[in-house]
Structure formats: C-alpha cells, structure tokens
Amino acid sequence: MSAKGSESEALPPNIALNGFRYDLEANELLDGAGERVQLRPQCLGVLRCLAQRAGQVVSKEELMHAVWPGMIVTDDSLVHCVGELRHALGDARRRVLQTEPRRGYRLVSARVPNGGATGDSTGDSTGDATGDATGDSTVDGLPSQEIRFAISADGVRIAYASHGQGVPVVRAARFASHLDHDLSCLTEGPILQAVARRHRLIRFDQRGQGLSDRHVDVGTLEDSVRDLEAVVDAEGLSRFVLWAIGSGVASAVRFAALHPERVERLILSAGWARGVAHRTGGNWAALGASTLRFIEALWDKPYTSRASVRFDWREYPGATPEQLLSYDELQRLSCSGAVAASAIGFSAEFDVTGDLGKVRCPALVTHSAREHQTPFDEARLMVAGIPGARLATLDSDNHMPLPQEPAFDALVMAMDEFIDEGEPMRHASASTPSDQADRSSSPRPSRGN
C-alpha cells in the first residue's frame, strides 16, 4: 500500500479490539455496550500511536517520543501503560497487543464502520489466561501447536506439544513450564520460537505442572526419565536431538546414558549434573527446609513479595521490567506453591555425575559466563565428564540469554550448527523410519528467517 493510501485511512475508522472498539477521532476506548473505558491519558496516547499504525511494529523509542515529548522517562512508564492496556482489553495472552522482542509493540486489530459492532477481530474473545486444548495458536507467525497426552509408566498423564518441521528436537521437562503460556513468555518464549522455526520442536510439562496431571507428587529422577520415554514413544520417535534447560538437564543426561540408541545429539543449557545439596554440602541441609517452606508460603503472593523468593531477578538480572513480570506470570501459572517447593527440593538432590561418562552421543553444553543461579563450574564438570563434549560459553549474565543481547543470537547459531552437523548421519541411517527421514530431509527455513 502506498504512503498516500495509508494517510487517507489513518484516522476515520473505528478499530475492533477483542470485543472493544477504539474510536480514533474521539481517542476513546469503548466496551461492548458502548461505554467508555477509563484509562490514563498516557495509556490512551500509547493506544492511539499503535492504532494509527495497526498491524505494524512501533518501536519503544517512537512511542515514548510521541507520548512523553520532551520528557526524560524510563522504559517502566511505557511498560506500565502497555500492562494497563492489556488488562483493560482482557488480553492476557497478548494476542491483541503483541510484544516484538528487540523491536517494539504491534496492535492486532480490524477496522469496523463508525459505530459498528466490534465482532471478534482477533479470534480471542475470551481473553483469559487459562487456555484450552489448542494452546497458543500463533506466536510470532509460528503454526499452531498440537497438544496431546502421553501416559507414563505409573499412569500419570504428561502433556506434550509439537510444532514446526525438520529434525525432531525434544526439550526435556523443566521446572515452571506451561504449554499454554511458555511460548509467549518474554524470557522463555524467544528461544523456543527460534528452535521451532528451524526444527520440529517437541516439549512437555513436568508432572504436577502446566497441563500435565497437577495433583500428583513431583516424583523421582527415574519418574522424570520415564515421563520423557513416554512422550517420545507416544510421538513415535526412534532417534532425536535431546535438549534440556536448567533442572531438566539431569533427566536428559540419565536418559541419554540409558538409551544411547535413541539420542542422536544432546544439548545441555544452563543446567547442572549436581544439585545444590551436593554442591554446598551441609549448607543446604541447614537452610534447605526453611527455604522451601518460605517459597511455598509466598508463592501466590503479589510479585513484589514473591520476587526475592522466586529468584526472578537473580535468574535474569538483565531483564526489562516487562520481561520479569512475564516470567513471574509463567511461574505462577505453572504450578502451586506446594509443587514449587517440592520440585525445587527435588532438583537440589540430583546427582548424575556417574552418568556423564556413559553418554555416547555428541554433546554440546551451553552456559552463560556470569550466570548467578548455576555456577559455571557445573558446565565445565559436564564437558569434562561427557566424552567428546564441547562447551559454548555465552557472554551473558542471565540464566538463558535474552533476545535483546548478542548472546541470544550466539546461542541460536551454536545450537543450529550443532544440530546441522548430524545431517549426514541422518541420511546414512537405515534404522530411522521413512516418515522420520522425510521430515528430517525436508527443506528448512534459512537462518535469516
């Protein structure tokens, strides 16, 4: 569309937003009954800027310059306005007011006649955060994920999702995950999206969390291994790339050691072979029980009370306020306080150092150089223990690199190149079923996409 055409359409129409109507001329947001929604002037200013360029990404700098001209304000002012708008619009899933990492915000809308009905322009009329069987239908242009359930050895139902095409990459279960929400989380979602654009990503919720059976014990390390086995069996995978983050690393190492015929390549990110109880000795025995009681008691409290308990800022010291709030929301939705305390205590007792030498597949260990939560020594321990493993050190302070830092692109490239190295072996393997071979050899998007 030409610039002239864009200008002629800029102001007259009303804009439908998830059952609401924004009147550009009056600068008012109206609900389904035509009643005005009360918003601060700054929030209306942000909404007006986004509405004038509906469907396009508007940078933070442009928004701040337009809404606070000549004033020095921090990102917090814009973040709070965006949060208020999402709350007013019932946009818990961020399908109407979308965040584009490292770029800005986009308003997804439809033009309607003046005074006309709003309809359901975004396809998200509920606006709730509970989700349904389909999960997030689209995130940054990704195809719909398919959520299914695998039955573990003890009868527990494990929810798993698959989307994308190409080499199957199975992300092991980790603490604080939720299939309906992690793709849109501003800290966890970007790396999942990057992998799903290049490969076929399969991920699942840990027992007791997310969409998996919630009213069950977190189980043992052996249960976690059996849950992983149930998922890959249900998905019909004979060989695959196994990827684990954080607390999921121990079960991935154990699985790879027990099933060398199934794991083609192993990627271990920001994790540990020894839980904190084995790294600190008596200190955990003295402090662990009281720490877990504290976590359980404050888990469902407001964010400001929970921040010191939930370690949000220590995991992501380089995160923006909006990213921290998004991560906090994901953790809150993933499980109860009792499950959180049990899961953290459970992972503190992990020790798979004896399994490292039994891993036979190529392995890549990625770790942020200045990560606060998990010592860098744990990465070195795993690289030294797994025969032929290599280390990718990431120039970051964060648990996993965030999309606004160069280390994020370095992580994506390291993973992509490591997975691609297995391509000749995939073509040569006679044990891979034909349908999996077809998927592995199908064209994949270029790294520039």
matplotlib code that plots the C-alpha trace (Angstrom):
import matplotlib.pyplot as plt

x = [0.0, 1.3, 2.0, -0.8, -3.2, -2.1, -2.6, -6.2, -7.1, -5.2, -8.0, -11.6, -12.3, -13.0, -10.8, -12.1, -10.0, -11.1, -14.7, -13.8, -13.9, -11.3, -12.5, -9.5, -11.2, -12.5, -9.5, -11.8, -11.9, -15.4, -16.6, -19.2, -22.0, -20.6, -19.5, -16.2, -13.3, -11.4, -7.7, -4.9, -4.1, -0.7, -2.3, -4.6, -1.6, 0.1, -3.1, -3.5, 0.0, -0.4, -3.8, -2.6, -0.2, -2.3, -0.6, 2.8, 5.6, 6.1, 9.4, 9.6, 11.5, 8.7, 6.1, 8.0, 8.7, 5.1, 3.5, 6.1, 7.6, 10.5, 10.4, 13.0, 11.2, 12.3, 11.0, 9.0, 6.5, 5.8, 5.7, 3.1, 0.9, 1.1, 0.2, -2.8, -4.0, -3.7, -5.6, -8.4, -8.7, -8.7, -5.6, -3.8, -2.5, -1.0, -2.7, -4.1, -1.2, 1.9, 5.5, 8.1, 11.4, 14.1, 11.7, 8.6, 4.9, 2.2, -1.6, -3.5, -6.9, -9.6, -11.2, -15.0, -17.6, -18.1, -20.4, -20.4, -20.3, -16.8, -17.2, -14.2, -11.4, -8.6, -10.0, -9.5, -12.9, -12.2, -9.1, -8.5, -5.2, -6.3, -6.0, -7.7, -6.7, -5.1, -2.7, -1.3, -2.5, 0.1, 3.1, 5.2, 3.9, 4.5, 2.0, -0.5, 1.0, -0.7, -1.2, -1.5, -1.1, 1.3, 0.7, 3.7, 4.6, 2.7, -0.4, 0.3, -0.8, 2.0, 1.0, 3.3, 3.2, 4.7, 5.1, 7.5, 9.2, 12.5, 14.8, 12.9, 14.2, 12.8, 13.1, 13.1, 10.6, 11.8, 10.6, 7.9, 6.7, 3.2, 2.5, -0.2, 2.0, 5.7, 5.9, 4.5, 6.7, 9.2, 12.1, 11.4, 9.5, 12.1, 14.5, 11.6, 10.3, 13.8, 14.1, 10.6, 11.2, 14.2, 13.3, 10.4, 10.2, 8.5, 8.3, 6.3, 5.2, 6.7, 4.3, 2.5, 2.8, 1.3, -1.2, 0.2, -1.6, -1.4, -2.5, 0.4, 3.8, 6.7, 8.2, 11.8, 14.5, 13.5, 10.0, 11.2, 13.2, 10.1, 8.0, 10.4, 10.3, 6.5, 6.5, 9.0, 7.2, 3.8, 5.3, 6.8, 10.4, 13.1, 16.0, 16.0, 18.0, 17.5, 17.7, 17.4, 17.5, 18.1, 16.6, 15.8, 19.4, 19.7, 16.9, 18.3, 21.8, 20.3, 18.1, 21.0, 23.1, 20.3, 19.2, 22.2, 20.5, 17.7, 19.6, 21.3, 22.7, 22.5, 22.3, 22.5, 21.8, 22.2, 22.0, 23.8, 24.8, 24.9, 22.0, 22.7, 22.6, 25.7, 27.5, 27.1, 27.2, 25.9, 24.7, 21.7, 20.9, 20.8, 18.9, 17.0, 14.0, 13.3, 13.9, 11.4, 8.8, 9.3, 8.8, 5.6, 4.1, 4.8, 4.4, 1.0, 1.6, 1.9, 5.0, 6.8, 6.6, 7.5, 10.4, 13.0, 11.6, 11.2, 14.7, 13.3, 15.8, 18.7, 17.9, 17.5, 19.4, 19.5, 15.7, 13.4, 10.5, 8.1, 10.2, 10.4, 6.6, 6.1, 8.4, 6.8, 3.4, 4.6, 5.9, 2.7, 0.5, 2.8, 2.1, 1.1, 3.4, 3.5, 4.6, 7.1, 8.7, 8.7, 10.2, 13.0, 13.8, 13.7, 16.2, 18.5, 19.1, 20.0, 23.4, 24.1, 27.8, 28.1, 26.1, 28.2, 30.8, 28.1, 26.8, 27.8, 26.3, 27.9, 27.1, 27.0, 26.9, 25.9, 26.2, 26.2, 29.6, 28.3, 25.1, 24.1, 22.0, 24.0, 27.8, 29.8, 31.8, 28.8, 29.2, 32.9, 32.1, 29.7, 32.0, 34.9, 32.7, 31.0, 33.4, 34.0, 31.6, 32.1, 31.4, 29.7, 30.3, 27.8, 28.6, 25.6, 24.7, 21.3, 20.2, 19.4, 20.4, 17.6, 16.7, 18.0, 21.6, 24.1, 24.5, 21.0, 21.9, 25.1, 23.1, 20.8, 23.7, 25.6, 22.5, 21.7, 25.2, 25.4, 22.1, 23.1, 26.3, 24.2, 22.6, 25.0, 24.4, 20.7, 20.7, 23.0, 21.0, 18.9, 17.2, 15.2, 11.6, 10.8, 8.4, 11.0, 13.6, 11.2, 10.7, 14.5, 15.3, 12.5, 13.5, 14.1, 13.9, 17.3, 18.9, 18.0, 14.3]
y = [0.0, 3.5, 6.1, 8.2, 5.4, 4.9, 8.5, 8.5, 5.6, 6.8, 8.5, 7.9, 4.2, 2.7, -0.2, -3.5, -4.9, -8.2, -7.1, -3.4, -0.5, 2.2, 5.5, 7.2, 10.6, 10.8, 9.0, 6.7, 3.0, 1.7, -1.6, -3.9, -1.9, 1.4, 2.6, 4.4, 2.5, 4.7, 4.9, 7.3, 9.9, 8.3, 4.9, 6.4, 8.1, 4.7, 3.2, 6.0, 5.6, 1.9, 2.2, 4.7, 2.0, -1.1, -4.3, -2.6, -2.7, 0.6, 0.9, 1.9, 5.0, 6.2, 5.5, 7.3, 10.3, 10.6, 10.1, 11.9, 14.6, 16.5, 14.5, 12.0, 8.8, 5.2, 2.1, 1.5, 4.2, 2.5, -1.0, 0.1, 1.7, -1.5, -3.6, -1.4, -1.6, -5.4, -5.6, -3.3, -5.3, -8.7, -9.5, -12.0, -14.0, -10.9, -11.6, -8.1, -6.0, -8.0, -7.6, -7.9, -8.6, -6.1, -4.1, -2.7, -3.4, -4.3, -3.8, -6.6, -5.2, -4.9, -1.7, -1.5, 1.1, 4.1, 3.0, -0.6, -3.8, -4.9, -8.6, -10.8, -9.3, -11.2, -14.6, -14.4, -13.5, -15.0, -13.0, -15.4, -16.9, -20.5, -21.8, -24.7, -27.8, -25.9, -23.7, -20.6, -20.8, -18.5, -16.8, -14.5, -16.4, -19.9, -22.6, -23.9, -26.3, -29.6, -30.6, -34.3, -36.5, -39.4, -42.0, -42.5, -45.9, -45.2, -43.8, -40.1, -38.1, -36.0, -33.1, -32.5, -30.3, -30.5, -27.9, -26.9, -29.1, -30.8, -32.5, -33.6, -31.7, -32.9, -30.4, -32.3, -31.2, -28.5, -26.6, -23.9, -24.7, -24.5, -25.4, -22.8, -19.9, -20.6, -19.7, -16.2, -15.7, -12.9, -14.7, -18.3, -18.0, -16.4, -19.4, -21.9, -19.9, -19.8, -23.6, -24.2, -22.1, -24.2, -27.7, -29.8, -28.9, -31.3, -30.1, -31.3, -30.2, -31.8, -33.9, -31.7, -28.7, -27.0, -29.1, -32.4, -34.1, -31.5, -33.4, -35.8, -35.9, -34.5, -38.0, -39.1, -38.7, -42.1, -40.9, -37.9, -40.3, -42.5, -39.4, -38.5, -42.0, -42.0, -38.7, -39.8, -43.2, -41.5, -39.2, -42.2, -41.0, -43.6, -41.1, -37.4, -34.5, -34.1, -30.6, -29.7, -26.5, -25.9, -28.6, -30.7, -31.4, -34.3, -36.3, -35.7, -37.0, -40.0, -40.8, -40.4, -42.7, -45.4, -45.1, -44.3, -45.8, -43.1, -39.9, -38.6, -35.4, -33.9, -30.2, -29.1, -25.5, -23.6, -26.8, -28.9, -32.5, -32.0, -30.3, -27.6, -30.1, -31.8, -28.6, -26.9, -29.9, -29.0, -25.6, -27.0, -29.4, -26.4, -23.9, -26.1, -26.9, -23.4, -22.0, -24.4, -23.6, -19.9, -20.5, -22.4, -19.8, -16.8, -18.4, -17.0, -13.6, -10.4, -10.1, -7.6, -10.1, -13.1, -11.7, -12.5, -16.0, -16.8, -15.7, -13.9, -11.0, -13.3, -15.6, -12.7, -9.6, -8.1, -8.4, -5.5, -5.0, -6.4, -9.5, -10.1, -9.7, -12.1, -14.7, -14.3, -14.9, -18.1, -19.5, -18.6, -20.3, -23.4, -24.9, -24.4, -23.3, -26.8, -28.2, -25.4, -26.2, -29.9, -29.5, -27.2, -29.6, -32.5, -30.9, -29.9, -33.6, -34.6, -36.2, -37.6, -37.2, -41.0, -41.0, -38.4, -41.0, -43.3, -40.7, -41.9, -39.2, -35.9, -33.3, -29.5, -27.7, -24.0, -21.8, -18.0, -16.8, -14.9, -16.7, -16.2, -19.2, -22.1, -22.0, -22.1, -24.9, -27.2, -26.6, -27.4, -30.5, -31.8, -31.1, -32.8, -35.8, -36.5, -38.0, -35.5, -32.9, -29.3, -26.0, -22.9, -20.0, -17.2, -13.6, -13.0, -12.5, -14.2, -17.8, -18.1, -15.2, -12.7, -11.6, -8.1, -9.3, -10.6, -13.8, -14.8, -14.9, -16.7, -19.4, -19.9, -20.2, -22.7, -24.9, -24.7, -25.6, -28.4, -29.9, -29.5, -31.4, -34.6, -34.2, -36.7, -39.3, -38.9, -39.6, -42.6, -44.2, -47.2, -47.6, -44.3, -44.9, -43.4, -40.9, -39.5, -39.5, -37.5, -34.9, -34.7, -34.1, -31.6, -28.0, -25.8, -22.1, -20.3, -18.9, -15.4, -16.2]
z = [0.0, -0.9, 1.7, 0.3, 0.8, 4.3, 5.2, 3.8, 6.0, 9.1, 11.2, 10.2, 11.1, 14.4, 15.4, 16.8, 19.7, 21.3, 21.8, 22.4, 20.0, 19.8, 18.3, 16.8, 16.3, 19.9, 21.3, 23.4, 24.1, 24.3, 25.7, 24.0, 25.4, 24.0, 27.5, 27.8, 29.4, 31.9, 31.0, 31.9, 29.2, 28.7, 28.1, 25.6, 24.0, 23.6, 22.2, 19.7, 18.4, 18.0, 16.4, 13.8, 12.6, 13.4, 12.3, 12.2, 14.8, 16.6, 18.4, 22.0, 21.1, 18.8, 21.4, 24.2, 22.0, 21.0, 24.4, 26.5, 24.2, 25.6, 28.8, 30.2, 31.2, 31.7, 30.0, 33.1, 32.1, 28.8, 30.3, 32.8, 30.1, 28.0, 31.0, 31.8, 28.2, 28.2, 31.4, 30.1, 26.9, 28.6, 26.6, 29.0, 26.1, 24.4, 21.1, 20.7, 21.9, 21.0, 22.0, 19.3, 21.2, 20.4, 18.2, 19.9, 20.0, 17.5, 17.8, 16.0, 15.1, 12.4, 11.0, 11.5, 10.4, 12.7, 15.5, 14.1, 16.1, 17.1, 16.5, 17.4, 15.3, 17.0, 17.3, 21.1, 22.5, 25.9, 26.8, 29.8, 30.7, 31.3, 27.7, 26.0, 24.2, 21.3, 23.4, 21.8, 18.2, 16.8, 18.3, 16.0, 12.9, 14.2, 13.2, 15.8, 18.3, 18.8, 22.4, 23.2, 26.3, 26.9, 29.7, 31.8, 33.4, 36.6, 34.8, 35.1, 32.1, 30.6, 28.3, 25.3, 22.3, 18.8, 16.1, 13.3, 10.7, 10.3, 12.7, 15.9, 18.9, 22.2, 25.0, 28.3, 31.0, 33.4, 36.4, 35.9, 32.4, 30.9, 27.3, 27.0, 28.1, 27.8, 24.1, 24.8, 27.9, 27.2, 28.8, 27.9, 24.6, 22.3, 22.3, 21.9, 19.0, 17.4, 17.6, 16.4, 13.3, 12.3, 13.5, 14.8, 18.5, 20.9, 24.5, 27.6, 31.0, 34.1, 36.2, 38.7, 36.4, 33.4, 31.5, 32.9, 35.8, 38.6, 41.7, 41.8, 43.5, 41.6, 41.7, 41.4, 38.8, 37.5, 37.0, 35.0, 32.8, 32.3, 31.5, 28.8, 27.4, 27.4, 25.3, 22.7, 22.4, 22.0, 19.3, 17.5, 17.7, 17.3, 17.3, 18.1, 19.4, 23.1, 24.6, 28.2, 30.2, 33.9, 36.1, 33.0, 32.4, 34.9, 33.4, 29.9, 30.9, 32.6, 29.6, 27.1, 29.3, 29.4, 25.8, 23.6, 20.6, 20.7, 21.4, 18.3, 19.8, 23.3, 24.1, 27.8, 28.6, 31.9, 33.9, 36.4, 37.0, 40.8, 42.6, 45.1, 48.0, 46.5, 45.7, 49.1, 51.5, 55.0, 54.0, 52.1, 54.9, 57.3, 55.1, 52.6, 54.6, 55.8, 52.3, 50.8, 53.5, 52.7, 49.0, 49.5, 51.8, 49.5, 46.1, 45.4, 46.9, 44.7, 42.6, 44.8, 47.7, 45.6, 43.7, 46.4, 46.8, 43.1, 42.1, 39.0, 39.1, 40.0, 37.1, 34.7, 36.1, 32.5, 32.0, 31.5, 34.0, 31.4, 30.9, 34.7, 35.0, 32.1, 33.7, 37.0, 35.5, 33.8, 37.0, 38.9, 36.3, 36.1, 39.5, 43.1, 45.9, 47.3, 44.0, 43.5, 46.9, 46.2, 42.7, 43.9, 46.7, 44.3, 41.8, 44.7, 45.3, 41.7, 41.1, 37.6, 37.6, 37.4, 34.2, 32.3, 31.1, 29.8, 27.3, 23.8, 21.5, 20.6, 23.3, 23.4, 26.8, 26.7, 29.7, 30.4, 31.6, 34.5, 35.4, 39.0, 39.7, 38.4, 38.8, 35.6, 37.1, 36.6, 32.8, 33.0, 35.0, 32.4, 29.5, 31.2, 32.1, 28.8, 26.2, 23.3, 24.7, 23.7, 25.6, 24.2, 26.6, 26.2, 27.0, 29.4, 33.0, 32.5, 33.1, 29.4, 27.1, 26.4, 22.9, 23.4, 23.9, 21.3, 23.3, 22.2, 18.6, 19.5, 21.3, 18.4, 16.0, 18.2, 18.6, 14.9, 13.7, 16.2, 15.0, 11.4, 11.9, 12.3, 8.9, 7.0, 9.7, 9.4, 5.7, 6.2, 9.0, 7.9, 11.2, 11.0, 9.8, 6.4, 7.7, 10.1, 7.3, 5.2, 7.9, 8.6, 5.0, 4.3, 3.4, 6.5, 6.7, 6.4, 9.5, 8.3, 8.8]

ax = plt.figure().add_subplot(projection="3d")
ax.plot(x, y, z, "-o")
ax.set_aspect("equal")
plt.show()
